[in-house]
Amino acid sequence: MTSKPFVMQLSKKAITIVIGIATVALIGLSVLQVQNLRSSLKTNKQIFLQKVDLAASQIAHEFVTSTYYANELNKSASRVQQINQLNDAETDALMTSIIDPIFDANGIDLAYEYAVYMHKPEREGFSFVMGDDGSSLDFELKNCTNPQERGHGWANLTCSSGGNMHLALFFPGQDAYVFAQSRGALMLSIVFIVLLIGSFAYTLIVIRKQKRLSSIKNDFINNLTHEFKTPIASISLATSMLKNGDQKLEEHKKTNYLNLIDLESKRLEGQVDKVLQIAMIDSGNFTLEKQHLDVHEVINQVLESVKLMVGKRNGNISLQLNASKSEVFADRTHLLNIIYNLIDNALKYTTNEPEIAISTADHPQGIEISIKDNGIGIGEEIQSYIFDKFYRAESGNIQNAKGFGLGLSYVKKIIEEHKGSIALQSKLDQGSEFRLYFPFS
């Protein structure tokens, strides 16, 4: 007796552990992806800086070994100082003629700024001489090894033992360039992280749905057992009385027992039919036997079969069959079952004397059927679930509200198979109204 709860408890514990492990794994993988991205950015930056270092050493060699460049730089320095500018066309042409070929040879295709510095004769440090128009490097440097002053990005300064002119290079778009080099790794990281999060979220949703479905199915099995046990017990009792009773058993008692057996047998048959109907629909192994039939005639046929149930509750069913065209192409058996199920629900979920109003109205391409009751109503928060298979709303203190949660699911499926639709309007303690639409063909 205790094994099932223990197994269920184990299952819940196992699910919690799996979710916990998956969460840790997701966080861990996300952190690893971020770390890999940072490592990729760092590596690409180092590769870029190595290229620049190599190019800068080659440029420094030109500065030191070529008297032509040294002389030209001195001339340019004097010229731009006289005109009080950062540079001029000749200076710019000279600098780019030195830098661009070496950059091209080293595969550096990033925009740069340059500046030329000179040793301060009176003290240690470097003074700005000339540079690009709008250059951000027009400031004094304290030493040769730290051109990253005043918050500037990376720059390379050629510090040579020969000559007094030194070059600083600054790449304003360095960070964006390095980031672009890592774009592929970034996109892959984002894709993997999104896939991981999406898969994890989907798994949680599936687990939640499966737990809910498991709970609903357990409830269904309990209801099924109860619904079958009651009529079986009644039949067994009546059969026993007939079999073991006095030979002189009064005739009216025999008739009552036989009627009870007949009634409970039909009740069992009805319950089995409901289960078989929904199973058949789910499997897809059923076909509608459509024919031209009158909806008003079908409604009246159902009312004949339920008038005793309504009468026992001192209830009333009012009709307003106003549709001018009531013939549809539908399956008679299933249409009968749909109307019967909705009336049966109206009776089950009504605490007072049932008042059911059935009406029909014209629709441009079919007929609309309304079944309205004065029952307990359906809360807005559960209205989206009532057509789900096995779903049963809490019925409070209504003792006769039994079932498997298959009726409305069956109704909706059959209506949709007829290319129709069903809608609900309901509020708690204000009754419910189901509106059915069936096309003419």
Stockholm file with secondary structure:
# STOCKHOLM 1.0

chainA/1-441         MTSKPFVMQLSKKAITIVIGIATVALIGLSVLQVQNLRSSLKTNKQIFLQKVDLAASQIAHEFVTSTYYANELNKSASRVQQINQLNDAETDALMTSIIDPIFDANGIDLAYEYAVYMHKPEREGFSFVMGDDGSSLDFELKNCTNPQERGHGWANLTCSSGGNMHLALFFPGQDAYVFAQSRGALMLSIVFIVLLIGSFAYTLIVIRKQKRLSSIKNDFINNLTHEFKTPIASISLATSMLKNGDQKLEEHKKTNYLNLIDLESKRLEGQVDKVLQIAMIDSGNFTLEKQHLDVHEVINQVLESVKLMVGKRNGNISLQLNASKSEVFADRTHLLNIIYNLIDNALKYTTNEPEIAISTADHPQGIEISIKDNGIGIGEEIQSYIFDKFYRAESGNIQNAKGFGLGLSYVKKIIEEHKGSIALQSKLDQGSEFRLYFPFS
#=GR chainA/1-441 SS CCHHHHHHHHHHHHHHHHHHHHHHHHHHHHHHHHHHHHHHHHHHHHHHHHHHHHHHHHHHHHHHHCHHHHHHHHHHHHHHHHTTSSCCHHHHHHHHHHHHHHHHHTTCCSCCEEEEEEECSSSSSEEEEEESTTCTTCSCBSCTTCCCCTTCCCEEECCCSSSSEEEEEECTTHHHHHHHHTHHHHHHHHHHHHHHHHHHHHHHHHHHHHHHHHHHHHHHHHHHHHHHHHHHHHHHHHHHHHHHSCTTCCHHHHHHHHHHHHHHHHHHHHHHHHHHHHHHHHHTCCCCCEEEEEHHHHHHHHHHHHHHHHHHTTCEEEEEECCSCCEEEEEHHHHHHHHHHHHHHHHHTCSSSCEEEEEEEEETTEEEEEEECCSCCCCGGGTTTTTSTTCCCCCTTCTTCCCCSCHHHHHHHHHHHTTCEEEEEECTTSCEEEEEEEECC
#=GC SS_cons         CCHHHHHHHHHHHHHHHHHHHHHHHHHHHHHHHHHHHHHHHHHHHHHHHHHHHHHHHHHHHHHHHCHHHHHHHHHHHHHHHHTTSSCCHHHHHHHHHHHHHHHHHTTCCSCCEEEEEEECSSSSSEEEEEESTTCTTCSCBSCTTCCCCTTCCCEEECCCSSSSEEEEEECTTHHHHHHHHTHHHHHHHHHHHHHHHHHHHHHHHHHHHHHHHHHHHHHHHHHHHHHHHHHHHHHHHHHHHHHHSCTTCCHHHHHHHHHHHHHHHHHHHHHHHHHHHHHHHHHTCCCCCEEEEEHHHHHHHHHHHHHHHHHHTTCEEEEEECCSCCEEEEEHHHHHHHHHHHHHHHHHTCSSSCEEEEEEEEETTEEEEEEECCSCCCCGGGTTTTTSTTCCCCCTTCTTCCCCSCHHHHHHHHHHHTTCEEEEEECTTSCEEEEEEEECC
//
